[in-house]
Amino acid sequence: MALENRRSLTAAQIAGIYAVVSGLWVVLTDRILEAIFPTIAAMAVAQTAKGLVFILASTAIIYTLVARSRRELEETNRRLDLALRHSSVLHRVLRHNLRNTCNVIQGTAETLHDRTEDVDESLDIIEDEAERLVSIGDKSRSLESVIGTGPHARTEVDLAGIVEEYAEIYRKRYPDVRIETDVPGTARLEAHPKVELAVDELLENAIVHHGSDEPTVRLAVERSADGHVAFEVVDDGVGIPAAEREALETAIEDQLVHASGVGLWLAQILVLESGGTFEVGSAGAGGTTVRAVF
């Protein structure tokens, strides 16, 4: 699991910085005051003023150093908490799907032993379940590499170009699906380097779990006046169950163990690790709208 490897200031480093700055201040200002104020009375006033300035300056330095360390600690704790929560669900995903899929494969294989013909259906079940398990394993590995990466991992991407690229891929893969796009010429932003997987997962989920033979999926990218970039996937399918939508918000519900939940979860984590927000809602007569804002 990749947690951000940033170097935080230790207590000894903070004390060392303070000691160096304080020592330089005392030595250098004493020399300057001796050259500027020749009389003892003037020197005394200047020393008092120097002391007050030193107190204010040292207070500002200590505040800056402590505030920085506290921010780093809070960010580390936030990412650690996120990583622990998602690791827990990741293990449950694997345990649940390994058990269920292996049970299906085992039961189907046993059925084949009792048959002398018409085994195609059973073989199809074994093949489908095996492919499903492989897909979940791939998504789980992607999740493991994404969770907790932090802001330092972000890079500049063109979301408009990514959306157009995957729209074309899925048009070729699913010729009966109507995929509409509404994107600008370019939409550059700072995001996780694997953010394209979010586009892939959301588009696949909208098609595979649509519920009809000829689905329509609309992809849109827009930049708002305040500089944010929004990505939206809208389909006219059966919709995502309310329990699964709730599971995305908590990341601890059992509904996340299903294959569709894993894909949505991966998309959500990629958006969050890119500094964005992720929302799933209803669209029209039973469809689904997924909106990510970066």
PATILUM-28418 format. One line per 2 residues: number of its first residue (from 1); their letters; for each residue x negated, y, z of N, C-alpha, C, O. Coordinates in steps of 0.1 Angstrom, whole numbers. Each point is the difference from the previous one (the first is absolute). Layout:
BEGIN
NUM> a> X Y Z X Y Z X Y Z X Y Z | ...;
//
This chain:
BEGIN
1> ma> -9 -12 0 9 12 0 -9 12 0 -9 1 8 | 12 9 -17 -9 11 -2 4 12 8 9 7 -5;
3> le> -14 -5 17 2 12 7 -10 10 -3 -12 -3 -3 | 15 16 3 -9 10 -5 -12 1 9 1 0 12;
5> nr> -13 0 -18 -12 0 8 -6 14 0 -10 3 -6 | 16 6 14 -5 13 2 -8 1 13 3 -7 9;
7> rs> -13 16 -10 -9 1 12 6 11 9 1 12 -4 | 3 -15 16 5 9 10 -11 4 9 -10 -7 2;
9> lt> 11 19 4 -10 6 9 2 -7 14 11 -1 5 | -22 -4 0 0 -6 14 -1 11 10 -4 11 -3;
11> aa> 6 -15 16 -2 10 11 -14 5 0 -3 12 2 | -7 -21 -4 -14 4 0 -3 10 -11 -8 9 2;
13> qi> 14 -12 -14 -3 10 -11 6 13 3 -6 10 -3 | 18 -9 8 6 13 4 -8 7 10 -3 12 -2;
15> ag> -2 -19 12 -9 6 10 -13 5 -6 -4 11 4 | -1 -19 -13 -13 4 -6 2 13 -9 -9 8 0;
17> iy> 20 -8 -8 2 12 -8 2 12 9 -5 11 -3 | 12 -12 14 2 11 9 -13 4 7 -2 12 1;
19> av> -7 -21 2 -12 3 7 -9 8 -10 -7 10 3 | 6 -15 -16 -8 7 -10 4 14 -3 -7 9 0;
21> vs> 21 -8 -2 5 14 -3 -2 9 12 -4 12 -2 | 6 -17 14 -1 9 12 -15 4 2 -2 12 2;
23> gl> -7 -22 -4 -14 4 2 -5 10 -11 -7 10 4 | 11 -12 -16 -3 10 -10 5 14 2 -6 10 -1;
25> wv> 19 -10 6 6 12 3 -7 8 11 -3 12 -1 | -1 -19 12 -6 7 11 -14 5 -4 -3 12 3;
27> vl> -5 -20 -9 -13 4 -4 0 12 -10 -7 10 2 | 15 -12 -13 0 10 -10 6 13 4 -6 11 -3;
29> td> 17 -11 11 6 12 4 -8 8 10 0 12 0 | -7 -20 9 -9 7 10 -11 8 -8 -3 11 4;
31> ri> -3 -17 -14 -10 7 -8 5 12 -7 -6 11 0 | 18 -12 -5 6 11 -7 3 11 9 -2 12 -3;
33> le> 8 -15 15 4 11 10 -13 7 5 1 12 3 | -12 -20 -1 -12 6 5 -5 11 -10 -6 10 4;
35> ai> 8 -13 -16 -5 9 -11 9 12 -1 -5 11 -3 | 18 -12 5 10 11 -2 1 9 13 1 12 -2;
37> fp> -1 -18 14 3 7 12 -13 1 9 -3 -10 6 | -4 21 -6 -13 1 7 2 2 15 -9 -4 8;
39> ti> 20 9 -3 2 3 15 7 -12 6 7 -8 -6 | -9 7 20 6 -11 7 15 2 1 7 -10 -1;
41> aa> -2 22 2 15 2 2 7 -4 -13 10 -7 0 | -16 11 -11 6 -3 -13 0 -15 -3 9 -6 -5;
43> ma> -21 0 10 -1 -15 -2 10 -7 8 5 -10 -4 | -2 15 16 10 -7 9 14 0 -6 7 -10 0;
45> va> -3 22 -6 13 1 -7 0 -10 -12 10 -7 -2 | -21 7 -5 0 -8 -12 0 -15 4 7 -8 -7;
47> qt> -14 4 18 1 -14 4 14 -4 4 4 -11 -2 | 3 20 9 14 -3 4 8 -2 -13 8 -10 0;
49> ak> -9 19 -9 8 -1 -13 -4 -13 -7 8 -7 -6 | -21 4 6 -5 -13 -6 6 -12 7 4 -10 -7;
51> gl> -3 11 20 6 -12 7 15 -2 -3 4 -11 -2 | 3 22 0 14 -1 -3 2 -6 -15 8 -8 -2;
53> vf> -17 13 -7 1 -5 -13 -4 -15 -1 6 -7 -7 | -15 3 16 -4 -14 0 11 -8 5 2 -11 -5;
55> il> 5 16 15 11 -8 6 11 -2 -11 5 -11 -2 | -2 22 -5 10 -1 -11 -4 -10 -11 7 -8 -5;
57> as> -20 10 1 -5 -8 -11 -1 -15 4 4 -9 -8 | -9 6 20 -1 -14 4 14 -6 2 2 -12 -3;
59> ta> 8 20 7 13 -5 2 6 -4 -14 6 -10 -2 | -9 19 -8 5 -3 -14 -7 -13 -5 7 -8 -7;
61> ii> -20 7 9 -7 -12 -5 5 -13 7 3 -10 -7 | -1 10 20 5 -11 7 14 -4 -5 3 -12 -2;
63> yt> 5 22 1 14 -2 -5 0 -6 -14 8 -10 -3 | -16 15 -6 -1 -5 -14 -5 -15 0 6 -8 -7;
65> lv> -16 5 15 -5 -14 0 9 -9 6 3 -11 -5 | 4 15 16 9 -9 7 13 -2 -8 5 -11 -1;
67> ar> -1 22 -6 12 -1 -8 -2 -9 -12 9 -8 -4 | -21 9 -2 -3 -9 -11 -1 -15 4 6 -8 -7;
69> sr> -12 6 18 -1 -14 5 14 -6 3 3 -11 -2 | 6 20 8 13 -5 3 8 -3 -12 7 -10 -1;
71> re> -8 19 -10 7 -3 -12 -5 -13 -6 8 -8 -5 | -21 6 5 -5 -13 -6 5 -12 8 3 -10 -6;
73> le> -2 12 20 5 -11 8 14 -3 -3 4 -12 -1 | 4 23 0 14 -2 -3 3 -7 -14 8 -8 -1;
75> et> -16 12 -9 1 -6 -13 -4 -14 0 6 -9 -6 | -17 6 13 -4 -14 1 10 -9 7 3 -11 -4;
77> nr> 3 16 15 11 -7 7 12 -2 -9 6 -11 0 | -3 21 -8 12 -1 -9 -3 -11 -10 9 -8 -2;
79> rl> -20 8 -4 -3 -10 -10 -2 -14 5 4 -10 -6 | -9 9 19 -1 -13 6 14 -5 3 2 -12 -2;
81> dl> 6 20 7 14 -4 3 7 -5 -12 7 -10 0 | -9 18 -11 7 -4 -13 -6 -13 -5 8 -9 -4;
83> al> -21 7 5 -6 -12 -4 4 -12 8 3 -11 -6 | -2 12 19 5 -11 8 14 -4 -2 3 -12 -1;
85> rh> 6 22 -1 14 -3 -3 1 -7 -13 7 -10 -1 | -14 14 -10 1 -6 -13 -7 -13 0 4 -9 -7;
87> ss> -14 7 15 -7 -13 0 9 -10 6 1 -12 -4 | 7 16 15 9 -9 6 11 -5 -10 3 -12 -1;
89> vl> 2 21 -7 10 -4 -10 -6 -8 -11 6 -9 -5 | -19 12 1 -6 -7 -10 -2 -15 3 2 -9 -8;
91> hr> -5 7 21 -2 -14 4 14 -7 0 1 -12 -3 | 9 19 7 14 -6 0 4 -3 -15 7 -10 -2;
93> vl> -10 19 -7 3 -2 -14 -6 -13 -5 6 -9 -6 | -19 7 9 -7 -12 -5 6 -13 7 2 -10 -7;
95> rh> 0 11 20 5 -12 7 13 -4 -5 3 -12 -3 | 6 22 1 14 -3 -4 0 -6 -14 6 -11 -3;
97> nl> -13 18 -6 1 -5 -14 -8 -13 -3 4 -8 -8 | -15 6 15 -7 -12 -1 9 -12 5 0 -10 -7;
99> rn> 6 12 18 9 -11 5 11 -3 -9 3 -11 -4 | 5 22 0 12 -3 -8 -4 -5 -14 7 -9 -5;
101> tc> -17 15 -1 -3 -4 -14 -6 -14 0 4 -8 -9 | -12 4 19 -5 -13 0 11 -10 3 -1 -11 -5;
103> nv> 10 14 13 12 -9 2 7 -2 -12 4 -12 -3 | -2 22 -6 8 -1 -12 -8 -9 -10 5 -9 -6;
105> iq> -18 11 5 -9 -8 -9 0 -14 5 1 -9 -8 | -3 7 21 0 -14 5 13 -7 -2 0 -12 -4;
107> gt> 12 19 7 12 -7 -2 3 -3 -15 6 -11 -3 | -10 20 -6 2 -2 -14 -9 -12 -5 5 -8 -8;
109> ae> -17 8 13 -9 -11 -4 5 -13 4 -1 -10 -7 | 7 9 19 6 -13 5 12 -4 -9 2 -12 -2;
111> tl> 5 22 -2 12 -3 -9 -5 -6 -13 6 -9 -6 | -18 13 1 -5 -5 -13 -3 -15 2 1 -7 -10;
113> hd> -5 3 21 -4 -14 2 12 -9 -2 -1 -12 -4 | 14 17 6 12 -8 -1 6 1 -14 10 -6 -3;
115> rt> -16 14 -6 5 2 -13 -8 -7 -11 -13 0 1 | 19 -5 -11 -7 -5 -11 2 9 -13 -8 -2 -10;
117> ed> 17 11 11 2 9 -11 6 13 5 3 2 12 | -1 8 -21 5 13 3 -7 7 12 5 4 10;
119> vd> -18 -4 -12 -9 6 11 -3 14 -3 -7 7 8 | 11 -2 -20 -4 14 -4 4 11 11 -8 9 3;
121> es> 20 -11 2 5 10 9 -8 0 13 -4 11 5 | 0 -22 0 -8 -1 12 -14 6 -3 -6 7 9;
123> ld> 0 -10 -20 -13 5 -4 1 16 -1 -10 6 4 | 21 -1 -9 2 14 -1 0 7 14 -6 10 2;
125> ii> 12 -17 8 1 5 13 -14 0 6 -4 10 7 | -3 -20 -8 -14 -1 5 -8 11 -6 -8 7 7;
127> ed> 9 -5 -20 -8 10 -7 4 14 5 -9 9 3 | 22 -6 -2 4 13 5 -4 3 14 -5 11 3;
129> ea> 6 -21 6 -4 3 14 -15 2 1 -4 8 8 | -3 -16 -16 -15 2 1 -4 14 -5 -9 6 5;
131> er> 15 -2 -16 -3 14 -5 4 10 10 -7 10 1 | 19 -12 5 4 10 10 -10 1 12 -3 11 5;
133> lv> -2 -23 -1 -10 0 11 -13 7 -4 -6 7 8 | 2 -9 -20 -12 6 -5 2 15 -1 -9 8 4;
135> si> 21 -4 -8 3 15 -1 -1 6 14 -5 11 1 | 11 -17 9 0 5 13 -14 1 6 -4 9 6;
137> gd> -4 -20 -9 -14 1 4 -8 11 -6 -8 7 7 | 10 -4 -20 -6 11 -7 4 13 7 -9 9 2;
139> ks> 22 -7 0 5 12 6 -6 2 15 -3 11 4 | 2 -22 3 -5 0 14 -15 5 -1 -4 7 9;
141> rs> -3 -12 -18 -14 4 -1 -1 15 -3 -9 7 5 | 18 -3 -14 0 15 -3 3 8 12 -6 10 2;
143> le> 15 -15 6 4 7 12 -12 1 10 -2 11 5 | -5 -22 -4 -11 0 9 -11 10 -4 -6 5 9;
145> sv> 4 -3 -22 -10 9 -4 4 14 0 -8 9 -1 | 21 -6 3 6 13 0 2 6 13 -3 12 3;
147> ig> 8 -20 7 4 5 13 -12 6 7 -11 -6 2 | 13 18 3 -9 7 9 -12 6 -7 -10 3 6;
149> tg> 10 -1 -20 -11 5 -7 -3 15 3 -11 4 1 | 22 3 2 -2 14 4 -2 10 -12 -2 -4 -11;
151> ph> 2 17 15 -1 10 -11 -13 0 -8 -1 4 -11 | -10 -9 17 -13 0 -7 0 -9 -12 -9 2 -9;
153> ar> 18 -11 8 0 -9 -11 8 6 -12 -1 -6 -11 | 7 17 12 8 6 -10 -8 5 -12 -11 5 2;
155> te> 16 -5 -14 -6 5 -11 10 6 -9 12 -1 2 | -17 9 -12 10 6 -9 5 -9 -11 -8 -7 -6;
157> vd> 21 7 5 6 -9 -10 11 8 -8 4 11 4 | -1 -16 -16 10 6 -8 13 -8 1 1 -10 -7;
159> la> 8 14 15 12 -9 3 9 -1 -13 6 -10 -3 | -6 21 -5 8 0 -12 -5 -11 -10 7 -7 -6;
161> gi> -21 7 5 -6 -10 -9 2 -14 5 3 -9 -8 | -3 7 21 2 -14 6 14 -4 -3 2 -12 -4;
163> ve> 8 20 6 14 -3 -2 2 -4 -14 7 -10 -3 | -12 18 -7 2 -3 -14 -7 -13 -4 6 -8 -7;
165> ey> -17 5 13 -8 -12 -3 8 -13 5 2 -9 -8 | 4 10 20 7 -12 5 14 -1 -7 5 -11 -1;
167> ae> 1 22 -3 12 -1 -7 -2 -7 -13 9 -8 -4 | -19 10 -3 -3 -7 -12 -3 -14 2 4 -9 -8;
169> iy> -12 6 19 -3 -14 3 13 -8 2 2 -11 -5 | 7 17 13 13 -7 3 10 -1 -11 8 -9 -1;
171> rk> -9 19 -9 8 -1 -12 -4 -12 -8 9 -7 -6 | -22 4 5 -4 -12 -7 3 -13 7 3 -10 -6;
173> ry> -4 11 20 2 -12 8 15 -4 0 3 -12 0 | 5 22 1 15 -2 1 7 8 -12 5 11 3;
175> pd> -5 -16 -15 6 7 -11 15 3 1 4 10 -6 | 3 -17 15 14 2 1 3 11 11 12 4 2;
177> vr> -22 1 4 2 10 11 -2 14 -7 -9 3 -7 | 18 6 11 -1 14 -5 -7 8 11 5 2 11;
179> ie> -17 3 -15 -8 7 9 -2 15 -5 -5 2 -11 | 11 7 18 0 14 -4 -11 8 9 -1 -3 12;
181> td> -6 12 -18 -10 8 7 3 15 -2 4 4 -10 | -6 3 21 1 15 0 -12 5 8 1 3 12;
183> vp> -13 -2 -19 -12 4 6 -7 12 -7 2 1 -13 | -9 7 20 -7 11 -7 -13 -6 -7 -3 -12 1;
185> gt> -4 21 -8 -12 -4 -7 -10 -5 9 -8 -10 -3 | 7 16 15 -10 -5 10 6 4 14 7 10 1;
187> ar> -11 -18 9 3 3 14 -11 -5 9 1 -11 5 | -11 19 -4 -12 -4 8 2 3 15 6 10 3;
189> le> -11 -20 5 1 2 14 -10 -9 7 -6 -9 -6 | 4 12 19 -9 -9 8 8 -11 6 10 2 7;
191> ah> -14 -15 -9 8 -11 4 -10 -12 2 -11 1 -3 | 17 -11 9 -8 -13 2 -4 -5 -14 8 0 -9;
193> pk> -20 -5 7 -4 -5 -13 8 -11 -5 0 -2 -12 | 7 -5 20 9 -11 -4 15 4 -1 8 -8 0;
195> ve> -6 21 -1 14 5 0 8 -5 -12 12 -1 1 | -19 -3 -11 7 -5 -12 7 -13 3 10 -4 -6;
197> la> -14 -4 17 7 -12 4 14 3 5 9 -8 -1 | -8 20 7 14 4 4 9 2 -11 12 -4 0;
199> vd> -17 10 -11 8 2 -12 4 -14 -6 11 -3 -4 | -21 -6 4 2 -14 -5 10 -7 8 10 -6 -5;
201> el> -11 6 18 9 -7 9 15 6 -1 9 -8 0 | -8 21 0 13 6 0 7 -3 -14 12 -3 0;
203> le> -19 3 -10 6 -3 -14 3 -15 0 11 -3 -6 | -19 -5 10 3 -15 0 12 -3 9 8 -8 -4;
205> na> -8 14 16 11 -3 9 14 5 -6 10 -7 1 | -10 18 -8 12 6 -6 5 -10 -11 12 0 -3;
207> iv> -21 -6 -4 4 -9 -11 3 -14 5 11 -6 -4 | -20 0 11 2 -14 4 12 -2 9 7 -10 0;
209> hh> -5 19 9 11 -1 10 12 8 -4 8 4 8 | -7 -1 -21 11 9 -5 14 -7 1 9 6 5;
211> gs> -8 -18 -9 12 -8 1 8 -1 -13 11 -5 0 | -17 10 -11 7 -1 -13 -11 -3 -11 -12 1 3;
213> de> 17 -5 -15 -10 -4 -10 -5 12 -8 -10 -1 -6 | 17 13 6 -4 12 -7 0 12 9 8 8 -1;
215> pt> -18 -8 10 -1 12 9 -5 12 -6 -6 0 -11 | 9 11 17 -5 13 -4 -8 6 12 6 1 11;
217> vr> -18 3 -13 -8 6 10 -6 13 -5 -4 2 -11 | 5 8 20 -4 14 -4 -12 4 9 1 -1 13;
219> la> -12 5 -19 -12 5 8 -2 14 -3 1 5 -11 | -3 3 22 -1 14 -1 -12 5 8 -2 -5 12;
221> ve> -5 15 -17 -11 7 8 2 15 -2 3 4 -11 | -3 3 22 1 14 -1 -8 7 11 -3 -5 11;
223> rs> -2 17 -14 -8 8 9 8 12 5 6 7 -9 | -4 -5 22 8 10 5 -8 13 1 -12 0 -3;
225> ad> 19 11 6 -7 13 0 -11 1 11 -9 7 -2 | 11 -15 13 -10 1 10 -12 -10 -2 -8 -2 9;
227> gh> 8 -4 -21 -12 -8 -3 2 -15 2 -9 -8 -4 | 19 3 11 3 -14 2 4 -7 -13 6 6 -8;
229> va> -10 -19 7 4 -8 -11 9 -11 5 -3 -7 9 | 15 6 -16 10 -10 4 0 -11 -11 0 3 -12;
231> fe> 1 -15 16 2 -12 -9 13 -7 4 2 -3 12 | 7 1 -22 13 -6 3 3 -12 -9 -3 1 -12;
233> vv> 8 -12 18 4 -11 -8 15 -3 3 4 -1 12 | 4 2 -23 14 -2 2 5 -11 -9 -3 -1 -12;
235> dd> 11 -9 18 5 -11 -8 15 0 2 6 6 10 | 1 -14 -18 14 -2 1 4 -14 4 10 -6 -4;
237> gv> -19 0 12 2 -14 5 9 -1 12 9 8 3 | -11 -20 4 9 -3 11 -4 7 13 7 0 10;
239> gi> -19 7 -10 -4 7 11 -8 -8 10 1 -12 0 | -8 19 9 -8 -7 10 8 -1 13 6 9 4;
241> pa> -5 -21 2 8 -2 12 -4 10 10 -12 4 2 | 22 1 6 -3 10 10 -10 -5 11 -8 8 5;
243> ae> 9 -21 -2 -9 -6 10 -15 1 -5 -9 3 8 | 7 -5 -21 -13 1 -6 -5 15 0 -12 2 2;
245> re> 21 7 -5 -4 14 0 -4 4 15 -9 8 2 | 17 -13 7 -3 3 14 -14 -6 4 -7 6 8;
247> al> 4 -18 -13 -12 -6 3 -12 8 -5 -11 0 7 | 12 7 -18 -11 8 -5 -3 12 10 -12 4 1;
249> et> 22 0 6 -2 11 10 -7 -5 13 -8 8 6 | 11 -20 -2 -5 -5 12 -13 -9 -1 -8 0 8;
251> ai> 7 -6 -20 -12 -9 -3 -1 -12 10 -11 -6 1 | 22 2 5 0 -11 10 11 -9 -2 1 -10 7;
253> ed> 8 12 -16 12 -8 -2 -2 -12 -8 -9 -1 -8 | 17 -10 10 -2 -12 -7 2 1 -15 -5 -8 -8;
255> ql> 13 18 4 3 1 -15 -12 3 -8 -1 -3 -12 | -10 8 19 -12 2 -8 -7 -12 -4 -10 1 -8;
257> vh> 14 -13 13 -8 -12 -4 4 -4 -14 -7 -9 -6 | 18 14 0 4 -4 -13 -9 6 -11 -6 11 3;
259> as> 5 -17 -14 -9 4 -11 3 15 -4 -10 8 -2 | 23 -4 0 3 13 -4 -5 10 11 -4 11 -3;
261> gv> 6 -15 16 -4 9 11 -15 2 0 -5 11 3 | -3 -21 -7 -15 2 0 -4 10 -11 -9 8 3;
263> gl> 15 -9 -14 -3 10 -11 4 14 4 -8 9 -2 | 20 -7 8 4 13 4 -9 5 11 -4 12 1;
265> wl> 0 -21 8 -9 4 11 -13 4 -5 -6 10 5 | 0 -17 -15 -13 4 -6 1 13 -6 -9 9 2;
267> aq> 20 -6 -9 2 13 -7 1 11 11 -6 11 -2 | 13 -14 13 1 10 10 -13 4 7 -3 11 2;
269> il> -5 -22 1 -13 2 6 -9 8 -9 -7 9 5 | 7 -12 -18 -9 8 -9 4 14 0 -9 9 -1;
271> vl> 22 -6 1 5 14 0 -4 7 13 -5 11 0 | 7 -18 11 -4 6 13 -15 2 1 -5 11 5;
273> es> -3 -20 -10 -15 1 1 -4 11 -10 -12 5 1 | 20 -1 -10 -3 11 -9 5 14 6 -1 10 -7;
275> gg> 6 -11 19 5 13 6 14 4 -4 3 11 3 | 4 -20 -8 14 3 -5 11 -5 9 -3 -6 10;
277> tf> 15 8 -15 12 -5 7 7 -10 -9 -1 1 -12 | 9 -10 18 6 -11 -8 14 -2 5 3 -2 12;
279> ev> 7 3 -21 14 -2 3 7 -9 -9 -3 0 -12 | 12 -9 17 8 -9 -8 14 3 3 5 0 12;
281> gs> 3 2 -23 14 3 2 9 -6 -11 -5 -7 -9 | 17 10 9 10 -5 -10 0 10 -12 -2 12 2;
283> ag> 5 -18 -13 2 8 -12 12 -4 -8 2 -11 -4 | 7 20 3 12 -2 -8 8 -12 5 2 -1 12;
285> ag> 3 -7 -21 9 -11 4 -8 -12 3 -1 -10 -7 | -6 10 19 -7 -12 5 -14 -1 -4 -7 -9 5;
287> gt> 1 18 -12 -14 0 -4 -9 4 11 5 3 11 | -17 -2 -14 -10 4 10 -9 12 -5 -4 0 -11;
289> tv> 1 9 20 -9 11 -2 -12 -1 9 2 0 13 | -14 -1 -18 -12 1 9 -7 13 -4 -3 2 -12;
291> ra> 0 6 22 -7 13 -2 -12 1 8 0 -2 13 | -11 5 -19 -13 2 7 -4 15 -3 0 4 -12;
293> vf> -4 3 22 -5 14 -2 -14 1 6 -2 -4 11 | -7 9 -20 -14 1 4 -4 14 3 -11 3 3;
//
